[in-house]
């Protein structure tokens, strides 16, 4: 995406990148799911042939097994069709946004966004409807993004409806962020761990420590609750996978077992480990990694645009001539 980003204004790059990244994520996840189901069917087919010395199955038993396999295959077919519909939706969003920026005849200064195919593409302006320039459309998207990031979901929904932003904003990504963030604020690492597992390859590529941090927090909470035996079993189950990159952190966490419940977080070198602020850090780390995985901007684009505009106001080009 680096070469493509060079041809797209900075404020529009995430607009194109997010649906493309989400399409890639979906395709990989779907491939793994279908591959697993197909592998199970192939294994069952191989089991139909009796091994040397094994009892041969009767014709009726073989027919029953084949009927079960046929049912499994039909289930895989239905699943593939459903997954393809999801992928088609991501492709539709990519196409819609590309046409909005470059294929609909719009321009930065005053070109209209509506154009050919407007009646065919969901989210595009229908013939006879008021049109907006690309700059106005970008502003609406940036305002929507700022509202969604700052927790004003209701206001964002009203803006999306009035400005007809369906397909042009990333509601699914923000909804996932909201759901996992709410769980973390409720001291529940489960949804965040599931998200980290689903995106493990991408997180590893970006050298993220999110999954280890979540595991460490769950361990710390067990120690805080005085469940030392459960904490040790948890550490044995989950810490070895992270030992190569986080051995110092693991050693520090395990040393907290030497304190009586509640004493480790009062003072000393373990105060930060047991501080309630650790949950806030986890929430911020999750949001940062989610935006990296989805290709979203780390900061609201509206703030970037305002900062650039305010900076430009201080230049000589924007100074008013005396008199």
Secondary structure, DSSP 4 states (H G I P E B T S, - for coil): -HHHHHTS-HHHHHHHHHHHHHHHHHHHHHHHHHHHHHHHHHHHHHTTSPPTTSPPPPHHHHHHHHHHHHHHHHHHHHHHHHHHHHHHHHHHHHHHHHIIIIIS---SSS-BS--TTTTTSTTSPPTTS---BHHHHHHHHHHHHHHHHTT-HHHHHHHHHHTT-TTTS-HHHHHHHHHHHHHHHTT--HHHHHHHHHTHHHHHHTT--HHHHHHHHHHHHHHHTT-HHHHHHHHHHHTGGGHHHHHHHHHHHHHGGGSPTTTTTTSGGGHHHH-THHHHHHHHHHHHHHHHHHT--SS-HHHHHHHHHHHHHTSGGGPPPP-
